[in-house]
């Protein structure tokens, strides 16, 4: 059975991945919010038989969806960055502890 050893590079790679996700999550949430808003707005206007205003209503609701998606995306991105920073902090604590115990041993 293989023994797993501590490798700070794995944690740093994980943190890099979280930061990469944080960069794309705001755009993704915003785009999905706008798309969902447009579909809902267009659908509601079409169901009311408002004539040709379906696209206009869809656009207005899409704007609200975009703003909601932007807010949610920023919140999610912050949580991902915070998780990455917590992981990196643990790596730094381990390095400082190893350095301090090595200095005492000498």
Chimera marker file (.cmm) of the C-alpha trace (Angstrom):
<marker_set name="trace">
<marker id="1" x="0.000" y="0.000" z="0.000" r="1" g="1" b="0" radius="0.5"/>
<marker id="2" x="1.413" y="3.364" z="-1.058" r="1" g="1" b="0" radius="0.5"/>
<marker id="3" x="1.985" y="5.911" z="1.653" r="1" g="1" b="0" radius="0.5"/>
<marker id="4" x="0.732" y="9.387" z="0.838" r="1" g="1" b="0" radius="0.5"/>
<marker id="5" x="3.150" y="12.155" z="1.701" r="1" g="1" b="0" radius="0.5"/>
<marker id="6" x="2.699" y="15.877" z="2.130" r="1" g="1" b="0" radius="0.5"/>
<marker id="7" x="3.246" y="17.842" z="-1.066" r="1" g="1" b="0" radius="0.5"/>
<marker id="8" x="2.669" y="21.613" z="-0.896" r="1" g="1" b="0" radius="0.5"/>
<marker id="9" x="2.679" y="21.793" z="-4.706" r="1" g="1" b="0" radius="0.5"/>
<marker id="10" x="-0.659" y="19.962" z="-4.753" r="1" g="1" b="0" radius="0.5"/>
<marker id="11" x="-2.232" y="22.566" z="-2.476" r="1" g="1" b="0" radius="0.5"/>
<marker id="12" x="-0.736" y="25.393" z="-4.535" r="1" g="1" b="0" radius="0.5"/>
<marker id="13" x="-2.091" y="23.786" z="-7.719" r="1" g="1" b="0" radius="0.5"/>
<marker id="14" x="-5.513" y="23.539" z="-6.048" r="1" g="1" b="0" radius="0.5"/>
<marker id="15" x="-5.350" y="27.239" z="-5.112" r="1" g="1" b="0" radius="0.5"/>
<marker id="16" x="-4.407" y="28.149" z="-8.692" r="1" g="1" b="0" radius="0.5"/>
<marker id="17" x="-7.403" y="26.153" z="-9.920" r="1" g="1" b="0" radius="0.5"/>
<marker id="18" x="-9.715" y="27.996" z="-7.530" r="1" g="1" b="0" radius="0.5"/>
<marker id="19" x="-8.405" y="31.357" z="-8.755" r="1" g="1" b="0" radius="0.5"/>
<marker id="20" x="-8.936" y="30.248" z="-12.350" r="1" g="1" b="0" radius="0.5"/>
<marker id="21" x="-12.529" y="29.308" z="-11.532" r="1" g="1" b="0" radius="0.5"/>
<marker id="22" x="-13.022" y="32.655" z="-9.809" r="1" g="1" b="0" radius="0.5"/>
<marker id="23" x="-11.989" y="34.481" z="-12.988" r="1" g="1" b="0" radius="0.5"/>
<marker id="24" x="-14.649" y="32.773" z="-15.093" r="1" g="1" b="0" radius="0.5"/>
<marker id="25" x="-17.513" y="32.463" z="-12.611" r="1" g="1" b="0" radius="0.5"/>
<marker id="26" x="-18.523" y="36.144" z="-12.761" r="1" g="1" b="0" radius="0.5"/>
<marker id="27" x="-18.817" y="36.087" z="-16.547" r="1" g="1" b="0" radius="0.5"/>
<marker id="28" x="-20.633" y="32.759" z="-16.546" r="1" g="1" b="0" radius="0.5"/>
<marker id="29" x="-23.167" y="33.750" z="-13.890" r="1" g="1" b="0" radius="0.5"/>
<marker id="30" x="-23.787" y="37.098" z="-15.610" r="1" g="1" b="0" radius="0.5"/>
<marker id="31" x="-24.321" y="35.520" z="-19.026" r="1" g="1" b="0" radius="0.5"/>
<marker id="32" x="-26.626" y="32.833" z="-17.649" r="1" g="1" b="0" radius="0.5"/>
<marker id="33" x="-28.583" y="35.434" z="-15.660" r="1" g="1" b="0" radius="0.5"/>
<marker id="34" x="-29.069" y="37.563" z="-18.764" r="1" g="1" b="0" radius="0.5"/>
<marker id="35" x="-30.082" y="34.570" z="-20.891" r="1" g="1" b="0" radius="0.5"/>
<marker id="36" x="-32.512" y="33.289" z="-18.278" r="1" g="1" b="0" radius="0.5"/>
<marker id="37" x="-33.934" y="36.793" z="-17.813" r="1" g="1" b="0" radius="0.5"/>
<marker id="38" x="-34.452" y="37.228" z="-21.538" r="1" g="1" b="0" radius="0.5"/>
<marker id="39" x="-36.208" y="33.877" z="-21.860" r="1" g="1" b="0" radius="0.5"/>
<marker id="40" x="-38.486" y="34.602" z="-18.895" r="1" g="1" b="0" radius="0.5"/>
<marker id="41" x="-39.241" y="38.158" z="-20.011" r="1" g="1" b="0" radius="0.5"/>
<marker id="42" x="-39.916" y="37.140" z="-23.599" r="1" g="1" b="0" radius="0.5"/>
<marker id="43" x="-42.069" y="34.243" z="-22.436" r="1" g="1" b="0" radius="0.5"/>
<marker id="44" x="-44.135" y="36.410" z="-20.124" r="1" g="1" b="0" radius="0.5"/>
<marker id="45" x="-44.661" y="39.075" z="-22.791" r="1" g="1" b="0" radius="0.5"/>
<marker id="46" x="-45.630" y="36.453" z="-25.352" r="1" g="1" b="0" radius="0.5"/>
<marker id="47" x="-48.074" y="34.836" z="-22.931" r="1" g="1" b="0" radius="0.5"/>
<marker id="48" x="-49.762" y="38.220" z="-22.426" r="1" g="1" b="0" radius="0.5"/>
<marker id="49" x="-50.131" y="38.652" z="-26.207" r="1" g="1" b="0" radius="0.5"/>
<marker id="50" x="-48.536" y="42.088" z="-26.080" r="1" g="1" b="0" radius="0.5"/>
<marker id="51" x="-47.716" y="42.055" z="-29.762" r="1" g="1" b="0" radius="0.5"/>
<marker id="52" x="-44.134" y="42.903" z="-30.736" r="1" g="1" b="0" radius="0.5"/>
<marker id="53" x="-42.958" y="43.985" z="-27.292" r="1" g="1" b="0" radius="0.5"/>
<marker id="54" x="-41.687" y="40.530" z="-26.324" r="1" g="1" b="0" radius="0.5"/>
<marker id="55" x="-38.113" y="41.335" z="-27.299" r="1" g="1" b="0" radius="0.5"/>
<marker id="56" x="-38.201" y="44.647" z="-25.440" r="1" g="1" b="0" radius="0.5"/>
<marker id="57" x="-39.603" y="43.078" z="-22.265" r="1" g="1" b="0" radius="0.5"/>
<marker id="58" x="-37.115" y="40.242" z="-22.639" r="1" g="1" b="0" radius="0.5"/>
<marker id="59" x="-34.288" y="42.782" z="-22.876" r="1" g="1" b="0" radius="0.5"/>
<marker id="60" x="-35.383" y="44.632" z="-19.753" r="1" g="1" b="0" radius="0.5"/>
<marker id="61" x="-35.735" y="41.434" z="-17.733" r="1" g="1" b="0" radius="0.5"/>
<marker id="62" x="-32.401" y="40.246" z="-19.185" r="1" g="1" b="0" radius="0.5"/>
<marker id="63" x="-30.767" y="43.350" z="-17.731" r="1" g="1" b="0" radius="0.5"/>
<marker id="64" x="-32.115" y="42.494" z="-14.289" r="1" g="1" b="0" radius="0.5"/>
<marker id="65" x="-30.942" y="38.897" z="-14.766" r="1" g="1" b="0" radius="0.5"/>
<marker id="66" x="-27.510" y="40.145" z="-15.752" r="1" g="1" b="0" radius="0.5"/>
<marker id="67" x="-27.256" y="42.314" z="-12.629" r="1" g="1" b="0" radius="0.5"/>
<marker id="68" x="-28.415" y="39.463" z="-10.402" r="1" g="1" b="0" radius="0.5"/>
<marker id="69" x="-25.964" y="37.071" z="-12.074" r="1" g="1" b="0" radius="0.5"/>
<marker id="70" x="-23.185" y="39.616" z="-11.646" r="1" g="1" b="0" radius="0.5"/>
<marker id="71" x="-23.870" y="39.938" z="-7.926" r="1" g="1" b="0" radius="0.5"/>
<marker id="72" x="-24.077" y="36.176" z="-7.427" r="1" g="1" b="0" radius="0.5"/>
<marker id="73" x="-20.964" y="35.611" z="-9.539" r="1" g="1" b="0" radius="0.5"/>
<marker id="74" x="-18.944" y="38.133" z="-7.540" r="1" g="1" b="0" radius="0.5"/>
<marker id="75" x="-20.039" y="36.494" z="-4.311" r="1" g="1" b="0" radius="0.5"/>
<marker id="76" x="-19.075" y="33.033" z="-5.581" r="1" g="1" b="0" radius="0.5"/>
<marker id="77" x="-15.732" y="34.339" z="-6.902" r="1" g="1" b="0" radius="0.5"/>
<marker id="78" x="-14.957" y="35.864" z="-3.507" r="1" g="1" b="0" radius="0.5"/>
<marker id="79" x="-15.742" y="32.560" z="-1.773" r="1" g="1" b="0" radius="0.5"/>
<marker id="80" x="-13.436" y="30.690" z="-4.185" r="1" g="1" b="0" radius="0.5"/>
<marker id="81" x="-10.606" y="33.181" z="-3.619" r="1" g="1" b="0" radius="0.5"/>
<marker id="82" x="-11.079" y="32.956" z="0.138" r="1" g="1" b="0" radius="0.5"/>
<marker id="83" x="-10.881" y="29.157" z="-0.026" r="1" g="1" b="0" radius="0.5"/>
<marker id="84" x="-7.675" y="29.419" z="-2.094" r="1" g="1" b="0" radius="0.5"/>
<marker id="85" x="-6.153" y="31.853" z="0.390" r="1" g="1" b="0" radius="0.5"/>
<marker id="86" x="-7.010" y="29.544" z="3.313" r="1" g="1" b="0" radius="0.5"/>
<marker id="87" x="-5.232" y="26.660" z="1.560" r="1" g="1" b="0" radius="0.5"/>
<marker id="88" x="-2.184" y="28.810" z="0.803" r="1" g="1" b="0" radius="0.5"/>
<marker id="89" x="-2.147" y="30.016" z="4.399" r="1" g="1" b="0" radius="0.5"/>
<marker id="90" x="-1.937" y="26.401" z="5.584" r="1" g="1" b="0" radius="0.5"/>
<marker id="91" x="1.056" y="25.804" z="3.288" r="1" g="1" b="0" radius="0.5"/>
<marker id="92" x="2.784" y="28.906" z="4.636" r="1" g="1" b="0" radius="0.5"/>
<marker id="93" x="2.112" y="27.861" z="8.229" r="1" g="1" b="0" radius="0.5"/>
<marker id="94" x="3.717" y="24.494" z="7.508" r="1" g="1" b="0" radius="0.5"/>
<marker id="95" x="6.771" y="26.171" z="5.947" r="1" g="1" b="0" radius="0.5"/>
<marker id="96" x="7.161" y="28.550" z="8.884" r="1" g="1" b="0" radius="0.5"/>
<marker id="97" x="6.779" y="25.717" z="11.377" r="1" g="1" b="0" radius="0.5"/>
<marker id="98" x="9.330" y="23.542" z="9.570" r="1" g="1" b="0" radius="0.5"/>
<marker id="99" x="11.761" y="26.465" z="9.388" r="1" g="1" b="0" radius="0.5"/>
<marker id="100" x="11.309" y="27.261" z="13.096" r="1" g="1" b="0" radius="0.5"/>
<marker id="101" x="11.752" y="23.650" z="14.213" r="1" g="1" b="0" radius="0.5"/>
<marker id="102" x="14.821" y="23.297" z="11.969" r="1" g="1" b="0" radius="0.5"/>
<marker id="103" x="16.364" y="26.394" z="13.543" r="1" g="1" b="0" radius="0.5"/>
<marker id="104" x="15.815" y="24.982" z="17.046" r="1" g="1" b="0" radius="0.5"/>
<marker id="105" x="17.358" y="21.646" z="16.122" r="1" g="1" b="0" radius="0.5"/>
<marker id="106" x="20.551" y="23.346" z="14.917" r="1" g="1" b="0" radius="0.5"/>
<link id1="1" id2="2" r="1" g="1" b="0" radius="0.2"/>
<link id1="2" id2="3" r="1" g="1" b="0" radius="0.2"/>
<link id1="3" id2="4" r="1" g="1" b="0" radius="0.2"/>
<link id1="4" id2="5" r="1" g="1" b="0" radius="0.2"/>
<link id1="5" id2="6" r="1" g="1" b="0" radius="0.2"/>
<link id1="6" id2="7" r="1" g="1" b="0" radius="0.2"/>
<link id1="7" id2="8" r="1" g="1" b="0" radius="0.2"/>
<link id1="8" id2="9" r="1" g="1" b="0" radius="0.2"/>
<link id1="9" id2="10" r="1" g="1" b="0" radius="0.2"/>
<link id1="10" id2="11" r="1" g="1" b="0" radius="0.2"/>
<link id1="11" id2="12" r="1" g="1" b="0" radius="0.2"/>
<link id1="12" id2="13" r="1" g="1" b="0" radius="0.2"/>
<link id1="13" id2="14" r="1" g="1" b="0" radius="0.2"/>
<link id1="14" id2="15" r="1" g="1" b="0" radius="0.2"/>
<link id1="15" id2="16" r="1" g="1" b="0" radius="0.2"/>
<link id1="16" id2="17" r="1" g="1" b="0" radius="0.2"/>
<link id1="17" id2="18" r="1" g="1" b="0" radius="0.2"/>
<link id1="18" id2="19" r="1" g="1" b="0" radius="0.2"/>
<link id1="19" id2="20" r="1" g="1" b="0" radius="0.2"/>
<link id1="20" id2="21" r="1" g="1" b="0" radius="0.2"/>
<link id1="21" id2="22" r="1" g="1" b="0" radius="0.2"/>
<link id1="22" id2="23" r="1" g="1" b="0" radius="0.2"/>
<link id1="23" id2="24" r="1" g="1" b="0" radius="0.2"/>
<link id1="24" id2="25" r="1" g="1" b="0" radius="0.2"/>
<link id1="25" id2="26" r="1" g="1" b="0" radius="0.2"/>
<link id1="26" id2="27" r="1" g="1" b="0" radius="0.2"/>
<link id1="27" id2="28" r="1" g="1" b="0" radius="0.2"/>
<link id1="28" id2="29" r="1" g="1" b="0" radius="0.2"/>
<link id1="29" id2="30" r="1" g="1" b="0" radius="0.2"/>
<link id1="30" id2="31" r="1" g="1" b="0" radius="0.2"/>
<link id1="31" id2="32" r="1" g="1" b="0" radius="0.2"/>
<link id1="32" id2="33" r="1" g="1" b="0" radius="0.2"/>
<link id1="33" id2="34" r="1" g="1" b="0" radius="0.2"/>
<link id1="34" id2="35" r="1" g="1" b="0" radius="0.2"/>
<link id1="35" id2="36" r="1" g="1" b="0" radius="0.2"/>
<link id1="36" id2="37" r="1" g="1" b="0" radius="0.2"/>
<link id1="37" id2="38" r="1" g="1" b="0" radius="0.2"/>
<link id1="38" id2="39" r="1" g="1" b="0" radius="0.2"/>
<link id1="39" id2="40" r="1" g="1" b="0" radius="0.2"/>
<link id1="40" id2="41" r="1" g="1" b="0" radius="0.2"/>
<link id1="41" id2="42" r="1" g="1" b="0" radius="0.2"/>
<link id1="42" id2="43" r="1" g="1" b="0" radius="0.2"/>
<link id1="43" id2="44" r="1" g="1" b="0" radius="0.2"/>
<link id1="44" id2="45" r="1" g="1" b="0" radius="0.2"/>
<link id1="45" id2="46" r="1" g="1" b="0" radius="0.2"/>
<link id1="46" id2="47" r="1" g="1" b="0" radius="0.2"/>
<link id1="47" id2="48" r="1" g="1" b="0" radius="0.2"/>
<link id1="48" id2="49" r="1" g="1" b="0" radius="0.2"/>
<link id1="49" id2="50" r="1" g="1" b="0" radius="0.2"/>
<link id1="50" id2="51" r="1" g="1" b="0" radius="0.2"/>
<link id1="51" id2="52" r="1" g="1" b="0" radius="0.2"/>
<link id1="52" id2="53" r="1" g="1" b="0" radius="0.2"/>
<link id1="53" id2="54" r="1" g="1" b="0" radius="0.2"/>
<link id1="54" id2="55" r="1" g="1" b="0" radius="0.2"/>
<link id1="55" id2="56" r="1" g="1" b="0" radius="0.2"/>
<link id1="56" id2="57" r="1" g="1" b="0" radius="0.2"/>
<link id1="57" id2="58" r="1" g="1" b="0" radius="0.2"/>
<link id1="58" id2="59" r="1" g="1" b="0" radius="0.2"/>
<link id1="59" id2="60" r="1" g="1" b="0" radius="0.2"/>
<link id1="60" id2="61" r="1" g="1" b="0" radius="0.2"/>
<link id1="61" id2="62" r="1" g="1" b="0" radius="0.2"/>
<link id1="62" id2="63" r="1" g="1" b="0" radius="0.2"/>
<link id1="63" id2="64" r="1" g="1" b="0" radius="0.2"/>
<link id1="64" id2="65" r="1" g="1" b="0" radius="0.2"/>
<link id1="65" id2="66" r="1" g="1" b="0" radius="0.2"/>
<link id1="66" id2="67" r="1" g="1" b="0" radius="0.2"/>
<link id1="67" id2="68" r="1" g="1" b="0" radius="0.2"/>
<link id1="68" id2="69" r="1" g="1" b="0" radius="0.2"/>
<link id1="69" id2="70" r="1" g="1" b="0" radius="0.2"/>
<link id1="70" id2="71" r="1" g="1" b="0" radius="0.2"/>
<link id1="71" id2="72" r="1" g="1" b="0" radius="0.2"/>
<link id1="72" id2="73" r="1" g="1" b="0" radius="0.2"/>
<link id1="73" id2="74" r="1" g="1" b="0" radius="0.2"/>
<link id1="74" id2="75" r="1" g="1" b="0" radius="0.2"/>
<link id1="75" id2="76" r="1" g="1" b="0" radius="0.2"/>
<link id1="76" id2="77" r="1" g="1" b="0" radius="0.2"/>
<link id1="77" id2="78" r="1" g="1" b="0" radius="0.2"/>
<link id1="78" id2="79" r="1" g="1" b="0" radius="0.2"/>
<link id1="79" id2="80" r="1" g="1" b="0" radius="0.2"/>
<link id1="80" id2="81" r="1" g="1" b="0" radius="0.2"/>
<link id1="81" id2="82" r="1" g="1" b="0" radius="0.2"/>
<link id1="82" id2="83" r="1" g="1" b="0" radius="0.2"/>
<link id1="83" id2="84" r="1" g="1" b="0" radius="0.2"/>
<link id1="84" id2="85" r="1" g="1" b="0" radius="0.2"/>
<link id1="85" id2="86" r="1" g="1" b="0" radius="0.2"/>
<link id1="86" id2="87" r="1" g="1" b="0" radius="0.2"/>
<link id1="87" id2="88" r="1" g="1" b="0" radius="0.2"/>
<link id1="88" id2="89" r="1" g="1" b="0" radius="0.2"/>
<link id1="89" id2="90" r="1" g="1" b="0" radius="0.2"/>
<link id1="90" id2="91" r="1" g="1" b="0" radius="0.2"/>
<link id1="91" id2="92" r="1" g="1" b="0" radius="0.2"/>
<link id1="92" id2="93" r="1" g="1" b="0" radius="0.2"/>
<link id1="93" id2="94" r="1" g="1" b="0" radius="0.2"/>
<link id1="94" id2="95" r="1" g="1" b="0" radius="0.2"/>
<link id1="95" id2="96" r="1" g="1" b="0" radius="0.2"/>
<link id1="96" id2="97" r="1" g="1" b="0" radius="0.2"/>
<link id1="97" id2="98" r="1" g="1" b="0" radius="0.2"/>
<link id1="98" id2="99" r="1" g="1" b="0" radius="0.2"/>
<link id1="99" id2="100" r="1" g="1" b="0" radius="0.2"/>
<link id1="100" id2="101" r="1" g="1" b="0" radius="0.2"/>
<link id1="101" id2="102" r="1" g="1" b="0" radius="0.2"/>
<link id1="102" id2="103" r="1" g="1" b="0" radius="0.2"/>
<link id1="103" id2="104" r="1" g="1" b="0" radius="0.2"/>
<link id1="104" id2="105" r="1" g="1" b="0" radius="0.2"/>
<link id1="105" id2="106" r="1" g="1" b="0" radius="0.2"/>
</marker_set>
